[in-house]
Amino acid sequence: ASSKRTMSGYDKLKLLRQYQKDILEFAKTNNTICVLETGMGKTMIAIGLVEYIKQCAKDAGVNPKITFFLAPTCNLTGQQANVARGELKGVNVVECTGETMTYSYDYWRMRFAQ
């Protein structure tokens, strides 16, 4: 029986293409909107940015509460949430769409408290 070593999100970030690394580095210090064709790696750039923010908070001794990752459709929201769950360890990923969530004050208060 062979054992497969799966790559962590951090390990996968080492495999980013140069243009993805350049965008990620720019996004670390600038408000950024990344427009790339399908399959060009926007999700991994976003995962890298969330990892960076998480590490900065840890280094500062604080616990980051909320990072929003937006997607234009319910299907894409589900796909992105699944990728984030697989790549981001120690991060509570909550999928919110018009089809899956309640917009009540109590719901948001509970989600933001997590």
N, C-alpha and C positions, 0 to 999 in steps of 0.2 A: 504494500500500500504506500503510495507516495503522498507526501504532505505538500499541499500548495500553500505558499506564502502569499497572502493577499496584500496588496499595497494600500497603505493608509492614504488619506487625503493629502497629507504632507508629502509623502513619497511621490504621489502623482503630480504634485506641483513642481517637482524637480524636472518633470518631463514636458513642461509647457514649451510650446514653440517660442521663438524669440519675440515675435510680435505680441504674443500673449503676456510674456514677462514684461515687455515694455509698457503695455497697457496697465498691467497690475501695478508696476512701480509708480506710474503716473497717478493711478487712482488712490494710492496710499496717501497722497498729499494734496489731491485736488478733487473737487466735485467733478464727477465724470459720468457721462452717458456713453456707453459702448455700443456702437452699431456695427454689427458684423453679420455676414450671411449665416444661414443655418449650417451647423456643423463646424463652425470656425472656433468654437471653444469659449463662448461667452459664459457658460455655466461654470467652467473650471476657473475662469478669471474671477467670477463672483465668489466661488468657494475659497479661492486664495485670499481674497479681500476679507471675507468673514474670518478666516483663520488668522490673518494679520491683526484684525481688530480684537479678536479674542486674546491673542498673545499680548498685545499692548495693554489691554485691561488687566490681564494677569500680572504683567510686569509692574503695573501701577498699583496693584493690590486692590483692585475693584472688580466687581462682577458685572459684566455687561448684561443688560436686561433684554434689549430688543434690537434686532436687525431685520429690516424688511427686504424681501426679494420679490419683485413684482413680475408677473407674467400676464400676457394679454388674454389668455383663454383658460377656462376651467381645466381642460385636458393638459395643457402645458403647465399649469400650476401644480397638478398632481405629479407630472413627470419631474419637475424641478424639486418638489418636496421630497420625492423618493431619492433623487440624486443627493440632495443635501443630507438626508438621513443616513445614507450610506457613506458619505465622505466626511461629515462633520461629527466627530466624536465629542460627547459631552455637551451637545447643543440640543435644546428642545425645539424641534421643528414642528410648527403648527401650520396646517394648510387651511387657508381662509379664502373661500369663494362665496359668491352669491348663492350657490347651490348647497354649500356645506355648513354655513355658519349662521348663528343667531346674532343679530345686531344690537342686542340689549346692552345696557350699561353694565349690568352684572357680569355678562359674558366677557366684555372687554376688561373689566376690572380684574376678573379671575385670570385671564390670559396674561395681562401685564404684570401681575403679581408673581407669576411663575418664573 
